[in-house]
């Protein structure tokens, strides 16, 4: 390796803004624990696993099916 490098003619990565976007989301502790266990098994960081899973959902246009029901004591 050189002691010093000359970056005077360098330019910023044009794809930098498209790489990742930092967001804050709230996840259940059970969800985080699940991905952390999976991370230990696979050797992939848990945040990367979450990103990969969500990316797969987005690319396959997967939709979440929700069926909200009131508990029996509130239904009557």
C-alpha positions in Angstrom: 0.0 0.0 0.0 1.1 3.5 -0.6 1.7 5.9 2.3 -0.5 8.5 0.6 -3.1 8.5 -2.2 -4.0 11.3 -4.6 -7.8 11.8 -4.8 -7.8 15.2 -6.5 -9.4 13.8 -9.7 -11.8 11.5 -8.0 -15.6 11.8 -8.2 -18.4 10.7 -5.9 -20.1 7.3 -6.5 -23.1 8.2 -8.7 -25.0 5.2 -7.3 -24.5 6.1 -3.7 -28.0 7.6 -3.2 -29.6 4.4 -4.6 -27.7 1.9 -2.5 -29.5 2.1 0.9 -31.7 4.5 2.8 -31.6 4.7 6.5 -35.1 4.5 8.1 -36.4 4.0 11.6 -39.0 1.4 12.1 -40.5 -0.3 15.1 -40.4 -4.1 15.0 -41.6 -6.5 17.6 -38.9 -8.1 19.8 -40.0 -11.5 18.6 -39.4 -10.4 15.0 -35.9 -9.1 15.8 -35.1 -12.2 17.8 -36.2 -14.4 14.9 -33.9 -12.6 12.4 -31.0 -12.5 14.9 -31.3 -16.3 15.3 -31.4 -16.7 11.6 -28.4 -14.4 11.3 -26.4 -16.7 13.7 -27.3 -19.7 11.5 -26.5 -18.1 8.2 -23.7 -15.7 9.1 -25.5 -12.9 7.5 -26.2 -9.8 9.6 -29.8 -9.7 10.8 -30.5 -6.2 9.3 -29.4 -7.6 5.9 -31.7 -10.5 6.3 -34.6 -8.2 7.0 -33.7 -6.2 3.9 -33.4 -9.3 1.8 -36.8 -10.6 3.0 -38.5 -7.3 2.4 -36.8 -7.0 -1.0 -38.1 -10.5 -2.0 -41.6 -9.4 -0.9 -41.4 -6.2 -3.0 -40.0 -8.0 -6.1 -42.6 -10.7 -6.0 -45.3 -8.2 -5.3 -46.4 -10.2 -2.3 -49.4 -8.7 -0.5 -50.2 -9.2 3.2 -53.7 -10.7 3.9 -55.2 -9.3 7.1 -58.3 -10.5 8.7 -59.1 -8.3 11.7 -61.5 -9.8 14.1 -62.7 -8.4 17.5 -62.2 -10.7 20.5 -65.3 -12.6 21.4 -66.1 -10.5 24.5 -66.0 -7.3 22.4 -68.0 -8.7 19.4 -71.3 -8.7 21.2 
